Structure formats: C-alpha cells, structure tokens
Amino acid sequence: MTEAKPTNWAGGRYEAVAERIAAIAGEVVAAVDSRRPIHGATVLDLACGTGSAALAAAAAGAGVTGVDLTPELIEIASNRPGGAEVNWVVADAASTGLPDSGFDAVTSNMGIIFVEPKSLVAEVARLLRPGGVFGFSSWIRDGAGSPFYNPIVQTLGQPPASGHSPDDWGDPDIVATRLAADFDDLAIEKRLHTWQFGSVSSAMHFIGQESPMHVDLLGRLDEPQRGQLLTAFETALTECADDAGQVSFTSPYLVATARRR
C-alpha cells in the first residue's frame, strides 16, 4: 500500500456514516452522564463530525461546543435540528485554542481515534476541569476482519507502519496506558454494532459514494487498482448477504469513560 495520507473527510457523504453510528454517539453521552450529570454541564464534543454526540448532549440539557477540523462537516452539523443550540468551532481536536479547564466533560464518537494520541490526550486533559469526565467510542480491531477493511489489505497490502492506528483506541490496555498520567477511574464497555444494507448494491454505494474513508482511498487509486478493489469489496459483501440479498455484519466497539484528576 502507498504512503498513508490524511483522509479528506469532506469527500463522500459523511452524514450517511454518522446516521448509521448515531446510536453509539447516544451511548457515549449516556456513559458520561452516568459518571457526571450532563444536564447543566459544559460539554465539548471533539472531532464532532456532523454533530451526533454534540446534539445528543445539548438535547439532554448541556451547554455544548462542537469542534471539528472540516468546515463542511461543521456546516452540516450547524444546520441539523438543534444545531443552533451548539457552539460550533472549526479547529484541530489536538489544538482547539479553547480555554484551559473550560469543560465538565469531553466526548467523541469515533472521532478522536484518528488524531495523534499523545497530543490529543494532552489537549483533553488541558480542557477538562479536575473531576471532569472524558468519554469516547472506538472500533475494536476484529480478528475475523471486516468486509469494509479486509478487501483493502487483500488488494493493496498492509498499510505502512505508523506511530498509531485508529483502532489502537479499541485496546483497553493501550487506552489505560495513554490515560494513566492524567486520568483515573477508567471504565470500558465492549459492544457490537450491526451494519445492515438492503442489498449488495446499496452497500457498494455506501463504499463508493458515501463513506469518506473509502471514497478518499478509491479516489487515490489508478483505474486498474480501483476496479480490483471494488471487485474485492463486492465479493466480501456478497459473502455477508442472506438469501434475500440483504447484507448484515457486525463490528465490535467500545465505549470508555475516565475521570480527570
């Protein structure tokens, strides 16, 4: 596989991804609420995308700021129902420019996992008041693989080694190590998310036209490689289809919360 480059999150239609994982955003907010009541709290949603967690926290009575590096996603978030109740900021999750100790809670739904971890944790620690709660979700590395990922490795090879991988945040030991200096009282729950599509063709549309990670990758390939990868995706998704042609498979994930010292 060629050298990894930052994903263009404005490619495709990120809201289609956000809609499918919105329930997990609600779980992150509920997990934080169980540690520190959300109602009346000041909450920061980092790498907020189109704002599912931010909007869930605002609906629960929090004063919310949502931060994302991609202006196009912030614009979509601000125009969603309830979006006017949130303070939306275009900024890097690892360098927000927001005040020290300005928040009671920091949330992220599958967002901070793509940010360089050392700087990200330092920023979260800076932003939280003592006793504040950090809550986030992460995909867990699946030994059986995923039809969203296996075809990439089969076609293009393993990605180049780097200092971190998004699903490292799905390893409880790595999470504990990364948070140890500034956080305690870590709690982790592992769960399964079910992806469902009405047909192989609708799943292929999601990959080829909607999911920013896949759209971005496909756009970087020459035509022969792109065709090979799309064929590999179709084969993998067909293996997940039932007799009626509906595609269904699961992806493990975790919801973690920890308290700022």
N, C-alpha and C positions, 0 to 999 in steps of 0.2 A: 504494500500500500504506500502511496506517496505521502510526503510530509503532511502532518495534520495542520489545518489552518482553522481559525475561529469560524464557527458556524454563523451564517447570515440568518439570524432569527426572524428577519422581515420577509424571508423567502417563503413560498408556500402560503399556508393559511393557518397561522399558529392557533387561532381561536378554535379550530377544529380539534387540535390536540387538547387544548385547555378544557373544552367541553367534555371530553372523554375522561379527564382526570380531575374534574371539578369536585367530585365526591371526596377525593383524597385531600384536597385543599380544606374542605369542611372538617375532615378528621384532624388535620394539623391544628386548626383553630380550636376545635373541641379539646384536643390534648393539652394545649396551652391553657385553655380556660379551666381545665381540671387542676392545674397547678397554681394558677393565678387568675381570678375572675377577669374576663375580657371586658365586661361592661364597665365603662368609665376609665378603662386603661388607655394609655398611649401605645399604639402598636405600629411597628414598622414591618412591612412586607417586602423582603429583599428579593431581587430578581423576579419581580412580581408577574412578568409576562402580561397577560390581558386581565390580571387582577382578581382571579377567583378567590384566593385567600384574603386579600385586602377587603374585598366586598363582603365576604362572609363575616370578617371581624367587625366591619362597620355596621352590618345588619344586627350584630349582637351588642351594639352599643359602645364600641370602642372609637376613640379618635385615631384615625389611621392615616399613615403615609405609605404610599407605594412607590418603590424605586425599581427602575429597570434601565438598562443601557440602550435599549432600542426604542427610539421615539415613536415608531409606527405602532408598537405594542401598547405604549402608554396612551396614545391617542385612542386606540380601540377601547382600552380599559376605561378611560375617562368618559366615553360615550355609552357605556353599558348602564343599565338601570342601577341607580345608587351611586354611580360614578362621581357625581357632583359632591358627594359627601366625603370623598377621599382626597387628600393632598398628594398629587402625582408628581414625581420628580424623575427626570432623566439623569441618571448617574450610574457610575460603576458600583456594584454591590460591595466591592472591597475598598472603595474610597468615595463615600457618599457625600462628604462635605457637611453632613448634618451634625448637630451639637453633641458633645460628649454627654453621656449619661442622660440622654433625652427620651428614653423609651422604657416602658414597663415590660414590653415583650417584643421579640423579633420572630417573625415567621418566614417560611419559604416553602413553596410546594414544587418540588423537583426543579428548583431554580439555582440555589447556591451550589449545588453539586457540580456545576460547570465552571465555577470560579476557583482560581488558585487558592488552595485551602488555608495556607498559613496567613496570608493577608486577610482572607475572609474572616477567619476566626478572630483575629486581632481587631478587625473593624466591628464585629458583633459585640465583642467584649467592651470595646470603647463606647458603643452606642447604648448599651444596657445599663440601667441603674443597678446597684447592688440588690440582689434578690430577684432581679428580673428573670424572665423565662425565655429561652431560645427553643423554638420548635420548628422542625422541618421534616420533610419526607425525602426518601431516596429510593431509587431502584436497587434491588439486590442482585448481584451477579448470579445468574442462573446456570448451574452446571449443565442442564439439558439444552441450554441455548434458547434463542427466540427466533421466530421467523422474521422479526424486524431486524435482527443482527447477524444471525448465522450466515445468510447468503452473502453479506458483505465480506466476511472473513473467507468464505469459500471461494469467492470470486476475486477479491483484491489482496488477500493475505492479511495477516495480523497487522493492526495499526502500529505505527512506530512507538517505541518506548518513550515515555514521558514521565515527568515527576509526579503526575497524579492522573487518575481516571475518575469520571463521574461516579461510577458505581463503587468506588472505594468508600463513599459515604454509606453504602449499604452493609459494610462490615463493622459490627459492633465494637470489635477490638480497635479498629482504626479510629472510629468515632470517639471512643473513650480516650485514646492517646491524644488526639487532636484537641479535645476539650479540657484535658486534665489540668492545665495551668490556670484556667480562669473560671471553670465551671465545676459544679458537683451535682449530686443527686440526679444522675443520668437515668432516664427511663426509656426503654426501647420496646416497641411492639412490632412484630412481623405480621404481615398480611399478604393477601393475594388480590391482584387486580385482574379482572377479566376483560379482555378485548373481544369485541363482537362486531362482525360485519355481515351484512345481508348476503354477500356473495364474494367470491374471489375478486371479481372486477371492482367492487366497491372498496375492498381492502387495497387493491393495487392503485386505485385513485387516491386513496389516503397517502400512500407512499410516494406516488409520483407527482401529486399536485398540492398536497396539504401539509404533511409533516415537514417542518423546516429542515430538520437534520437530514432527512432523506432527499428532499428536493435540492438542498445545497450540495450534497455529495454527488447526486446524479448530474447536476449541472457542471461539475468539475471534470467529468469523465469524457473521453472521446467516444464517438458513436459505437464502435465495436464493444468497448467495455461497458458502456451504458446498457446496450442491448443484452449482454451476458448477465449483468446484474439484475435487470428487470426479469429476465427469464428465471434466474435463481430465486428471486422473490416469489414469483408466481408459483413455482414448484413447491416452495416451502409453505406457502399459504394454502395451496390445494391440499396438502397433507393434513391441514388443520380443518378442512371442510367436512361437514356431515353429509348425509345422503341427500339432504335438501339443498346443499350448496352453501349453507351458512358457515362462516368462518368463526371459530372461537378458540382462544388460547389464554393462558394466564401468565402473569408476570409477578414475581414476588417483590415486595417493597417493605420498607419500614417507616414508622413514624417515631421520631425521637424528640425528647424534651430534656432540657438540663437547666439548672439554676445558676445564675451569675453570682459569684462570691461577693 
